Amino acid sequence: MSQEFDLVVLGGGTGGYVAAIRAAQLGMSVAIVEKEKLGGTCLHRGCIPSKALLRSAEVYATVKESARFGVRAENVSLDFAQVQARKRGIIEQLHKGVQYLINKGKIRLYQGYGRVMGPSIFSPQAGAVRVETADGQQEMIVPRFLLLATGSSPRTLPGLAIDGEYVITSDEALELEQLPQSILIVGGGAIGIEWASMLSDFGVDVTVLEYAERILPLEDEEISREMTRLLKKRKVKVVTGASVQPETLQIADGKVAVTAVTGAGEQRYEAEKMLVSVGRKPNVEQLGLEATEIKLEKGAIAVNAHYQTAEPHIYAIGDCIGGLQLAHVAAREGIIAVEHMAGLSPEPLDPDKVPRCTYSRPEIASVGLSESAAKARGYAVKTGKFSFKALGKALVFGENDGFVKLVADADSNDLLGVHMIGPNVTELISEAGLAKVLDATPWEIAQTIHPHPALSEAIGEAALAVEGIAIHS
């Protein structure tokens, strides 16, 4: 006997459980199928554990430099076991919170692996889900709507085998019992730079090998240059234009070595471990999609603006559809998809209004177009920039590297993008996000009275700088 629901969500990560809760609010009967734990990659192997480790690394670095604040701390040491224990405690607390929300919404949880079925005796259309539990039991559930929220997995380079000990992904790195003396990080995107910053603060000798001509290639070029400068200042080796050759990988005597082709020719790099951080691939295999009309584009599920697949009653969100693979994007996509199912008219997600954050030291945050991307779209651009070095609160805070940069349309004065690198900018970026939603101009941002002293003053000053009238620069 199959169980019927208005909505079945395949995947209980951030996008999936948020969508399920919104559907329950709208009066739908809802079930989630999750093969591991509610919260998905973000809670258990991504956003939350990595940020917990980053915070410990930040505190460790601060305490080692506490004398400059007039605080004497002798014999400072790192208890990495306690660092990991704290991380696990945070995950457990948040996991219980998600479980509470699912129970509160009267959402049924099926613990097992879900596969999408084609038309059958259970349903005249594709979309029924067969759930296989760990003990081999099977159960069929039939939804009116199906939402695929299956997430993603770490990608690797072809021919570069992950052994989980010497060559690892972020999944294995998060579970390290002890820190290596040295590490090679293949990939200088947001995740790679977060790990580079964290491990450097923990005292690890770090080398970053990035294929592109600059790290953080999706960020504004000035942000990339500043982060490169600051990482090198911390003795992190940053090698760009580096094409790692997987066939040259060697593991011997407790070390991993590989050759990369760079502008200077072939170079050999060696460390205790190699962290491969070259992006994530959508989880679309073994889902039964071949039994449906669902199409894949570049390995991701193809959807329309409301996240419908080629099967109109089957929707897909989050990392499995590619695009911006961010937890907050998946959550918003889930809400849009569910509201569309319910016959509402949700506003489609605009990628130019999505904030992007890198939780390194210093932090990086941006929303909208970079200067070069704006020019590529044909805009006549004007910019304004303000350095944290001129800001009283940054000096008090003890971190004054970095800046805020605004990119505006020289013809209409519309705000096109905001880019930040500096202390706590992942918190400051929400003001810029609101400005984008409200179609604010730099002048309107400048009219907002920012408290003094505050880090947010940098946004107001950068807005004034667009017109060349910044007060403190």
C-alpha positions as CSV (number, residue, x, y, z in Angstrom):
1,M,0.0,0.0,0.0
2,S,1.5,3.3,-1.0
3,Q,1.3,6.5,1.0
4,E,0.2,9.7,-0.8
5,F,1.3,13.3,-0.1
6,D,0.8,16.7,-1.7
7,L,4.6,17.1,-1.8
8,V,7.5,14.7,-1.4
9,V,11.0,16.3,-1.1
10,L,13.9,14.2,-2.1
11,G,16.8,15.5,0.0
12,G,16.7,17.0,3.5
13,G,19.4,19.6,3.1
14,T,18.9,23.4,3.5
15,G,16.9,23.8,0.3
16,G,14.8,20.6,0.9
17,Y,13.8,21.2,4.5
18,V,13.1,24.9,4.0
19,A,10.8,24.0,1.1
20,A,9.1,21.3,3.1
21,I,8.4,23.8,6.0
22,R,7.0,26.4,3.5
23,A,4.8,23.8,1.9
24,A,3.5,22.7,5.3
25,Q,2.7,26.4,6.1
26,L,0.6,26.5,2.9
27,G,-1.4,23.5,4.1
28,M,0.2,20.8,2.0
29,S,0.8,17.2,3.4
30,V,4.6,16.8,3.1
31,A,7.2,14.1,3.3
32,I,11.0,14.3,3.1
33,V,13.2,11.4,2.0
34,E,16.7,11.7,3.3
35,K,19.3,9.0,3.2
36,E,21.6,10.5,5.9
37,K,20.7,13.3,8.3
38,L,18.4,16.4,8.0
39,G,20.4,19.5,7.3
40,G,22.4,17.9,4.5
41,T,25.9,18.9,3.3
42,C,25.6,22.5,4.7
43,L,25.0,21.4,8.2
44,H,27.1,18.3,8.4
45,R,29.9,18.6,5.8
46,G,29.9,22.2,4.6
47,C,28.9,25.6,5.8
48,I,28.5,25.0,9.5
49,P,31.4,22.7,10.3
50,S,33.9,24.7,8.2
51,K,32.8,28.0,9.8
52,A,33.1,26.5,13.2
53,L,36.7,25.5,12.4
54,L,37.3,29.0,10.8
55,R,36.2,30.6,14.0
56,S,38.5,28.5,16.1
57,A,41.4,29.4,13.8
58,E,40.5,33.1,14.0
59,V,40.4,33.0,17.8
60,Y,43.8,31.2,17.9
61,A,45.4,33.8,15.6
62,T,43.9,36.6,17.7
63,V,45.1,35.2,21.0
64,K,48.6,34.7,19.6
65,E,48.6,38.4,18.7
66,S,46.8,39.6,21.9
67,A,49.8,41.5,23.2
68,R,49.1,44.3,20.7
69,F,45.7,44.7,22.5
70,G,47.5,45.0,25.8
71,V,46.5,41.4,26.8
72,R,49.3,39.1,27.8
73,A,48.7,35.4,27.0
74,E,51.6,33.1,27.7
75,N,52.1,29.6,26.3
76,V,49.2,29.7,23.9
77,S,48.6,26.3,22.4
78,L,46.0,24.7,20.2
79,D,43.8,21.7,21.3
80,F,42.6,20.5,18.0
81,A,40.6,17.7,19.6
82,Q,38.6,20.3,21.4
83,V,38.3,22.3,18.2
84,Q,36.7,19.3,16.6
85,A,34.5,18.6,19.6
86,R,33.2,22.2,19.6
87,K,32.4,21.8,15.9
88,R,30.5,18.6,16.5
89,G,28.5,20.2,19.4
90,I,27.4,23.0,17.1
91,I,26.3,20.6,14.4
92,E,24.4,18.5,17.0
93,Q,22.6,21.5,18.4
94,L,21.5,22.8,15.0
95,H,20.5,19.2,13.8
96,K,18.1,19.0,16.8
97,G,16.7,22.4,15.8
98,V,16.0,21.2,12.3
99,Q,14.4,18.0,13.6
100,Y,12.2,20.1,15.9
101,L,11.0,22.3,12.9
102,I,10.2,19.2,10.9
103,N,8.1,17.7,13.7
104,K,6.5,21.1,14.4
105,G,5.3,21.2,10.7
106,K,4.0,17.6,10.9
107,I,6.3,16.7,8.1
108,R,6.8,12.9,7.6
109,L,10.5,11.9,7.4
110,Y,11.5,8.8,5.5
111,Q,15.0,7.7,6.3
112,G,16.4,6.0,3.3
113,Y,17.5,6.3,-0.4
114,G,14.8,7.6,-2.7
115,R,14.5,6.8,-6.4
116,V,12.1,8.4,-8.8
117,M,9.8,5.9,-10.6
118,G,8.3,6.1,-14.1
119,P,4.6,5.7,-14.8
120,S,3.4,2.5,-13.0
121,I,0.5,1.0,-11.2
122,F,1.2,3.4,-8.3
123,S,0.9,6.5,-10.4
124,P,-0.1,7.2,-14.1
125,Q,2.7,9.8,-14.3
126,A,6.4,9.7,-13.4
127,G,7.2,10.9,-9.9
128,A,6.4,8.2,-7.4
129,V,9.3,7.6,-5.1
130,R,10.6,4.2,-3.9
131,V,12.4,4.5,-0.6
132,E,15.0,1.9,0.3
133,T,16.1,1.8,3.9
134,A,19.4,0.7,5.3
135,D,18.1,-2.7,6.2
136,G,16.8,-3.4,2.7
137,Q,13.2,-2.6,3.3
138,Q,11.3,-0.8,0.5
139,E,8.3,1.6,0.6
140,M,6.5,3.4,-2.1
141,I,5.2,7.0,-1.7
142,V,3.2,8.9,-4.3
143,P,3.3,12.7,-4.4
144,R,1.1,15.2,-6.2
145,F,4.3,17.2,-6.6
146,L,7.9,16.0,-6.3
147,L,10.8,18.3,-5.4
148,L,14.4,17.1,-6.1
149,A,16.8,18.7,-3.7
150,T,19.7,16.1,-3.8
151,G,22.6,18.5,-3.5
152,S,26.1,18.0,-4.7
153,S,29.4,16.3,-3.9
154,P,33.0,17.4,-4.1
155,R,34.4,17.4,-7.6
156,T,37.9,16.1,-8.4
157,L,40.3,16.4,-11.3
158,P,40.1,13.5,-13.8
159,G,42.8,11.0,-12.9
160,L,43.4,12.5,-9.5
161,A,42.2,9.7,-7.1
162,I,40.9,10.6,-3.7
163,D,42.3,8.1,-1.2
164,G,41.0,9.9,1.9
165,E,44.3,10.0,3.6
166,Y,46.9,11.8,1.5
167,V,44.6,13.2,-1.2
168,I,41.4,14.5,0.3
169,T,38.4,16.6,-0.3
170,S,36.7,19.0,2.2
171,D,34.6,16.0,3.4
172,E,37.7,14.3,4.8
173,A,39.4,17.5,5.8
174,L,36.6,18.4,8.2
175,E,37.2,15.1,10.0
176,L,41.0,15.4,10.5
177,E,42.1,14.2,13.9
178,Q,45.3,16.1,13.7
179,L,46.7,18.9,11.5
180,P,49.3,18.2,8.9
181,Q,52.6,20.1,8.9
182,S,52.0,21.1,5.3
183,I,49.3,21.0,2.7
184,L,48.7,21.6,-1.0
185,I,45.3,23.1,-1.9
186,V,44.3,22.5,-5.5
187,G,41.8,25.2,-6.3
188,G,41.7,28.8,-5.2
189,G,38.0,29.5,-5.3
190,A,36.0,30.4,-2.2
191,I,36.2,27.0,-0.5
192,G,40.0,26.6,-1.3
193,I,40.7,30.1,0.1
194,E,38.7,29.5,3.3
195,W,40.8,26.3,3.9
196,A,44.0,28.2,3.1
197,S,43.2,30.9,5.6
198,M,42.0,28.5,8.3
199,L,45.0,26.1,8.0
200,S,47.4,29.0,7.9
201,D,46.0,30.4,11.1
202,F,46.3,26.9,12.6
203,G,50.0,27.0,11.8
204,V,50.0,24.7,8.7
205,D,52.4,25.5,5.8
206,V,49.9,26.1,2.9
207,T,50.4,26.2,-0.9
208,V,47.5,27.1,-3.1
209,L,47.6,25.9,-6.8
210,E,44.9,27.7,-8.9
211,Y,44.4,27.0,-12.6
212,A,43.0,30.5,-13.4
213,E,45.2,33.5,-13.6
214,R,44.0,34.7,-10.2
215,I,42.4,33.2,-7.1
216,L,38.7,33.9,-6.4
217,P,38.1,34.2,-10.2
218,L,34.4,35.0,-9.7
219,E,35.1,38.0,-7.5
220,D,36.1,41.5,-8.6
221,E,39.7,41.6,-9.7
222,E,40.7,44.1,-7.0
223,I,39.3,41.7,-4.3
224,S,41.4,38.9,-5.7
225,R,44.6,41.0,-5.7
226,E,44.0,42.2,-2.1
227,M,43.4,38.6,-0.9
228,T,46.5,37.4,-2.7
229,R,48.5,40.1,-1.1
230,L,47.2,39.4,2.4
231,L,47.7,35.6,2.1
232,K,51.3,36.0,0.9
233,K,51.8,38.4,3.9
234,R,50.8,35.4,6.1
235,K,53.4,33.2,4.3
236,V,50.8,31.3,2.2
237,K,52.2,30.4,-1.2
238,V,49.8,31.3,-3.9
239,V,50.5,29.9,-7.4
240,T,48.1,31.0,-10.2
241,G,48.0,29.8,-13.8
242,A,48.9,26.4,-12.4
243,S,47.8,23.4,-14.3
244,V,48.1,20.4,-12.0
245,Q,49.1,17.2,-13.8
246,P,47.3,14.3,-12.1
247,E,49.5,11.6,-13.7
248,T,52.5,13.0,-11.9
249,L,51.0,12.3,-8.4
250,Q,53.3,10.4,-6.1
251,I,52.8,9.3,-2.5
252,A,55.9,8.2,-0.7
253,D,57.5,8.5,2.8
254,G,54.4,10.2,4.3
255,K,54.3,12.9,1.6
256,V,52.2,13.6,-1.5
257,A,53.9,15.3,-4.5
258,V,52.6,16.6,-7.8
259,T,53.8,18.6,-10.8
260,A,52.0,21.7,-12.1
261,V,52.7,23.5,-15.3
262,T,53.0,27.2,-14.6
263,G,54.1,30.3,-16.4
264,A,57.6,29.5,-15.2
265,G,57.4,25.9,-16.6
266,E,57.0,22.7,-14.7
267,Q,57.2,23.0,-11.0
268,R,57.1,20.1,-8.4
269,Y,55.1,20.6,-5.2
270,E,55.2,18.5,-2.1
271,A,53.3,18.4,1.2
272,E,51.9,16.0,3.8
273,K,48.4,16.2,2.3
274,M,46.7,17.5,-0.8
275,L,43.2,19.0,-0.5
276,V,41.4,19.0,-3.8
277,S,38.9,21.9,-3.9
278,V,37.8,22.3,-7.5
279,G,34.1,22.8,-7.1
280,R,31.1,20.5,-6.6
281,K,29.1,18.3,-9.0
282,P,25.3,17.9,-8.9
283,N,24.0,14.6,-7.3
284,V,21.9,13.3,-10.2
285,E,23.1,9.7,-10.5
286,Q,21.1,6.7,-9.5
287,L,18.0,8.8,-8.9
288,G,15.9,7.1,-11.6
289,L,15.8,10.2,-13.8
290,E,16.1,8.1,-16.9
291,A,12.5,6.9,-16.2
292,T,11.2,10.4,-16.6
293,E,11.3,13.2,-19.2
294,I,13.7,15.2,-17.0
295,K,16.6,16.7,-19.0
296,L,20.2,17.3,-17.9
297,E,22.3,20.3,-19.0
298,K,26.1,20.1,-18.3
299,G,25.4,17.5,-15.7
300,A,22.7,19.4,-13.8
301,I,18.9,19.1,-13.8
302,A,17.4,21.6,-16.3
303,V,14.6,23.8,-14.8
304,N,12.7,26.9,-15.7
305,A,12.4,30.1,-13.7
306,H,10.1,28.5,-11.2
307,Y,12.3,25.3,-11.0
308,Q,9.9,23.0,-12.9
309,T,11.7,20.3,-14.9
310,A,10.4,18.9,-18.2
311,E,7.9,17.0,-16.0
312,P,5.8,19.9,-14.9
313,H,4.8,18.3,-11.5
314,I,8.5,17.6,-10.7
315,Y,10.6,20.5,-9.5
316,A,14.3,20.7,-8.7
317,I,16.3,23.2,-6.6
318,G,19.8,23.7,-5.1
319,D,23.1,22.3,-6.1
320,C,21.6,19.6,-8.3
321,I,20.5,22.3,-10.8
322,G,23.9,24.0,-10.9
323,G,24.1,27.7,-10.9
324,L,24.9,29.5,-7.6
325,Q,25.6,26.5,-5.3
326,L,24.9,28.4,-2.1
327,A,22.7,27.3,0.9
328,H,20.8,30.5,1.0
329,V,20.1,30.2,-2.8
330,A,18.8,26.7,-2.4
331,A,16.5,27.9,0.5
332,R,15.1,30.7,-1.6
333,E,14.7,28.4,-4.7
334,G,12.8,26.0,-2.5
335,I,10.4,28.6,-1.3
336,I,9.8,29.9,-4.9
337,A,9.2,26.3,-6.2
338,V,6.7,25.5,-3.4
339,E,4.8,28.8,-3.8
340,H,4.5,28.2,-7.5
341,M,3.1,24.7,-6.8
342,A,0.6,26.3,-4.5
343,G,-0.6,28.6,-7.3
344,L,1.0,31.8,-5.9
345,S,3.2,34.2,-8.0
346,P,6.6,34.2,-6.4
347,E,9.2,36.6,-7.7
348,P,11.8,34.7,-9.7
349,L,15.3,34.7,-8.1
350,D,17.7,37.3,-9.6
351,P,21.3,36.1,-9.4
352,D,22.5,39.7,-9.4
353,K,20.8,40.2,-6.0
354,V,22.4,37.1,-4.3
355,P,25.1,37.9,-1.8
356,R,28.3,35.7,-2.0
357,C,30.6,35.3,1.0
358,T,34.0,33.8,1.7
359,Y,34.7,33.3,5.4
360,S,38.4,33.7,5.3
361,R,40.5,36.1,7.3
362,P,39.8,38.8,6.2
363,E,36.3,38.0,5.0
364,I,35.1,38.6,1.5
365,A,31.5,39.5,0.5
366,S,29.9,40.7,-2.7
367,V,26.6,41.2,-4.5
368,G,25.9,42.1,-8.0
369,L,28.3,42.7,-10.9
370,S,32.0,43.1,-10.6
371,E,33.6,46.0,-12.5
372,S,34.7,43.9,-15.4
373,A,31.4,42.0,-15.6
374,A,29.5,45.3,-15.7
375,K,31.7,46.5,-18.5
376,A,31.2,43.2,-20.4
377,R,27.4,43.8,-20.2
378,G,27.9,47.2,-21.9
379,Y,27.6,49.5,-18.9
380,A,29.5,52.7,-18.7
381,V,30.9,52.2,-15.2
382,K,31.9,54.5,-12.3
383,T,33.3,53.2,-9.0
384,G,33.9,54.3,-5.5
385,K,36.2,52.7,-3.0
386,F,37.0,53.3,0.7
387,S,39.7,51.6,2.7
388,F,39.2,50.2,6.2
389,K,42.6,51.7,7.1
390,A,40.8,55.1,7.3
391,L,38.1,53.8,9.6
392,G,38.1,54.3,13.3
393,K,36.1,51.1,14.2
394,A,38.4,49.0,12.1
395,L,41.5,50.3,13.9
396,V,39.7,49.7,17.2
397,F,38.7,46.2,16.1
398,G,42.3,45.5,15.2
399,E,41.7,44.5,11.6
400,N,42.0,47.3,9.1
401,D,43.1,45.6,5.9
402,G,40.7,45.7,3.0
403,F,38.1,48.0,1.5
404,V,34.6,48.4,0.2
405,K,34.0,49.0,-3.5
406,L,30.8,50.1,-5.2
407,V,30.2,49.7,-9.0
408,A,27.5,52.0,-10.5
409,D,26.1,52.7,-13.9
410,A,27.5,56.1,-15.0
411,D,24.4,56.9,-17.1
412,S,21.6,56.0,-14.7
413,N,23.4,56.0,-11.4
414,D,22.0,52.6,-10.6
415,L,23.9,50.4,-8.2
416,L,25.4,47.5,-10.1
417,G,27.6,45.8,-7.5
418,V,29.2,46.0,-4.1
419,H,32.4,44.2,-3.2
420,M,34.0,44.0,0.2
421,I,37.1,42.5,1.8
422,G,37.7,43.2,5.4
423,P,36.5,42.6,9.0
424,N,32.9,41.2,9.4
425,V,32.0,42.1,5.8
426,T,29.8,38.9,5.5
427,E,27.5,40.7,8.0
428,L,27.8,44.1,6.2
429,I,26.8,42.7,2.8
430,S,23.1,42.5,3.7
431,E,22.9,46.3,3.5
432,A,24.2,46.1,0.0
433,G,21.8,43.3,-0.7
434,L,18.8,45.4,0.4
435,A,20.1,48.3,-1.7
436,K,20.0,46.0,-4.7
437,V,16.5,44.8,-4.0
438,L,15.3,48.4,-3.6
439,D,17.2,49.6,-6.7
440,A,19.1,52.1,-4.6
441,T,21.7,54.4,-6.1
442,P,25.0,55.2,-4.4
443,W,23.5,58.6,-3.5
444,E,20.7,57.0,-1.6
445,I,23.1,54.7,0.2
446,A,25.2,57.8,1.2
447,Q,22.0,59.4,2.6
448,T,21.6,56.5,5.0
449,I,23.2,57.7,8.3
450,H,25.7,55.1,9.4
451,P,26.6,55.1,13.1
452,H,30.0,56.2,14.3
453,P,32.2,54.4,15.0
454,A,31.0,51.4,13.0
455,L,32.5,49.2,10.2
456,S,29.4,50.0,8.1
457,E,30.6,53.6,7.7
458,A,32.9,52.2,5.0
459,I,29.8,51.5,2.8
460,G,28.6,55.1,3.2
461,E,32.0,56.5,2.4
462,A,32.4,54.3,-0.6
463,A,29.0,55.5,-1.9
464,L,30.2,59.1,-1.5
465,A,33.4,58.1,-3.3
466,V,31.4,57.1,-6.4
467,E,30.8,60.9,-6.9
468,G,34.3,61.8,-5.6
469,I,33.1,63.4,-2.4
470,A,34.1,60.8,0.3
471,I,34.8,62.8,3.5
472,H,37.5,60.7,5.0
473,S,39.7,59.9,2.1
